[in-house]
Amino acid sequence: MSETPILATRGLVKRFGGLAAVDGVDLVITAGEIRCLIGPNGAGKSTLFKCLTHQHQPTSGQVLFEGRDLHGLATHRIARLGIAIKNQIPSIYANLDVRENIRLAGLRRGLAKRQLDRVVELTLDEIGFNESLASQPAATLSHAHRQWCELGMLLASSPRIALLDEPTAGMTREEMLKTVDIIKLLNASATVIVVEHDLEFIARLAQRVTVLHRGKVLVEDTMDKIEANEIVRDIYLGRKKEATHAER
Ligand SMILES: Nc1ncnc2c1ncn2[C@@H]1O[C@H](COP(=O)(O)OP(=O)(O)OP(=O)(O)O)[C@@H](O)[C@H]1O
């Protein structure tokens, strides 16, 4: 008998007026995997994420967490089930320092003080923040450090599933590589689904890649096979490579 997927969607649709941003998506995510979602701009990746957490109410179809239909559940109830999302815009408390931000994330898990102290210090170590960075107000962090602070908050909150929307956007290659390492740590205890455009990042992390195009799943496979797929190359990878060359 096959194992129940940790997360699945069935015929998921999200319409904005006449536009089906997500158009009948069936997704099956196995516990413990790192899945990458790719696709051209406007393919529906962020909308799909927001449907999974009910930041957007799906127009039709189902989202199933360990086989349970999440229909009608409020966003905070979904968060309490352990489905966490990191949107493109970091959601951190700008006036608090990094340690306090991470502490708040751990507190939401209901940890007692001693364990909380331990988790906070371990997390700071995992994201590679020294004392000076740990005590810096979040508002004054660089772009990459802000992203890592938010990943630290995810680590401290210990989700079952972490949805990461373009965590390396605007990062240098070196910063991207450090982000790969942090996400691997996150994946030690959480299933990870990540929307990304950076092909090296995807190749380093993803076991399977789902390609979205115009709200539908175009193909799903390993990164090697995805890169060799003519249609994907035409609509996405080819254009990306051209863009990368043009940027140089
Ligand atoms: N709140 C909204 N209201 C109306 N249309 C929306 C809304 N959010 C997204 N859309 C539209 O839905 C489509 C899918 O957008 P979405 O942001 O999900 O794409 P994406 O694949 O995440 O793109 P990108 O890679 O650029 O972030 C786009 O045509 C977008 O303009």
The ligand as a MOL file (V3000), in Angstrom:
LIG
                    3D

  0  0  0     0  0            999 V3000
M  V30 BEGIN CTAB
M  V30 COUNTS 31 33 0 0 0
M  V30 BEGIN ATOM
M  V30 1 N -4.3110 39.1030 -6.4930 0
M  V30 2 C -4.3580 38.9750 -7.8220 0
M  V30 3 N -5.3410 39.5250 -8.5400 0
M  V30 4 C -5.4120 39.3780 -9.8930 0
M  V30 5 N -4.5200 38.6720 -10.6120 0
M  V30 6 C -3.4980 38.1050 -9.9550 0
M  V30 7 C -3.3640 38.2150 -8.5250 0
M  V30 8 N -2.2470 37.5330 -8.1450 0
M  V30 9 C -1.7210 37.0190 -9.2750 0
M  V30 10 N -2.4660 37.3640 -10.3450 0
M  V30 11 C -2.2170 36.9600 -11.7370 0
M  V30 12 O -2.1650 35.5370 -11.7560 0
M  V30 13 C -1.1570 35.0800 -12.6460 0
M  V30 14 C -0.1820 34.2060 -11.8910 0
M  V30 15 O 0.5690 35.0430 -10.9990 0
M  V30 16 P 1.6330 34.4510 -9.9830 0
M  V30 17 O 2.1720 35.5950 -9.1860 0
M  V30 18 O 1.0380 33.3230 -9.2410 0
M  V30 19 O 2.7490 33.9160 -10.9790 0
M  V30 20 P 4.2160 33.3970 -10.6580 0
M  V30 21 O 4.4060 32.1450 -11.4200 0
M  V30 22 O 4.4300 33.3470 -9.1840 0
M  V30 23 O 5.0820 34.5720 -11.3150 0
M  V30 24 P 6.5140 35.1960 -10.8760 0
M  V30 25 O 7.5640 34.1810 -11.2470 0
M  V30 26 O 6.6060 36.4280 -11.7130 0
M  V30 27 O 6.4640 35.4870 -9.3830 0
M  V30 28 C -0.5270 36.3340 -13.2490 0
M  V30 29 O -1.1420 36.5760 -14.4960 0
M  V30 30 C -0.8600 37.4300 -12.2470 0
M  V30 31 O -0.9450 38.6850 -12.8830 0
M  V30 END ATOM
M  V30 BEGIN BOND
M  V30 1 1 1 2
M  V30 2 1 2 3
M  V30 3 2 2 7
M  V30 4 2 3 4
M  V30 5 1 4 5
M  V30 6 2 5 6
M  V30 7 1 6 7
M  V30 8 1 6 10
M  V30 9 1 7 8
M  V30 10 2 8 9
M  V30 11 1 9 10
M  V30 12 1 10 11
M  V30 13 1 11 12
M  V30 14 1 11 30
M  V30 15 1 12 13
M  V30 16 1 13 14
M  V30 17 1 13 28
M  V30 18 1 14 15
M  V30 19 1 15 16
M  V30 20 2 16 17
M  V30 21 1 16 18
M  V30 22 1 16 19
M  V30 23 1 19 20
M  V30 24 2 20 21
M  V30 25 1 20 22
M  V30 26 1 20 23
M  V30 27 1 23 24
M  V30 28 2 24 25
M  V30 29 1 24 26
M  V30 30 1 24 27
M  V30 31 1 28 29
M  V30 32 1 28 30
M  V30 33 1 30 31
M  V30 END BOND
M  V30 END CTAB
M  END
